[in-house]
Amino acid sequence: MNAESPRPPEGDWLGTPFLEFRREGPIAVCTLNRPEARNAMTPAMYFGIRYAVGRVNEDPDLAGLLISGTGDVFAPGGDMGGGGADNWITFGSALGMDVTPFDALRSSAKPVVSAVNGVCQGGGLQIALCSDIAVVSDRATFRVPELFRGIADTYYSQMLARVVGPVRTRDLMFTGRTFGAQEALDWGMVARVVPHDELPDAARDVLAQCCRTAPAARAVVKSSLDAYLGLFDRIGMGSSLGAPEAVEGFRAFKERRSPAWVHPDLRVDGRL
């Protein structure tokens, strides 16, 4: 079996050809690299990021993890089209909270920095929010489109309410609007905005600074912050993933139309 064949993670192989893991001295860099699908995340990609966090934490030669994307896209969330040549796990499995990387990012013993280079929405924005620090390009854009897909994303409703407050959470989740890097910074969703061409160096510098802090003391602070963010309704969210609205949301996305629940006078051409 060659390196491009679908197979589970092993060593520095993250289980998918769409993720690259490279070592730059004490820094591990995980790059989403699926330009033909604008980095839409397959199940193996979600799990590969989770595995990368564990790989860094267990390796004494690595001090921290940097996550970024290719081109003008960081991560747009899950591939609802079901494509990808890394199908060693199913999409349904990846939606389980034990497979997605969010909790692993929140609890990582070693620092994780997201270098958000462009489009960042859905599960991609959740990766940025769950990282210790998000450094973003001034070209980056953000969106929370889950309710257009029929998904009751209680992870977002819990975390965003803690980070930006309930009023702004309703704005972002109920409208699904696109917003830019400066607004994300002003609302406290990201830590820093830098010129696009300076992003790689700026994110590495931030990660290096984080890695110089005392590990045990940092872990106590991180635990306190994690407790503030709190838990989310796993059962409710899990139930919604297979409910009729999510099924219709998926079909509407595939067919590039408004879901059936939208009033006929409010439907738009193309997908929401």
Disulfide bonds with the S-S distance in Angstrom:
none
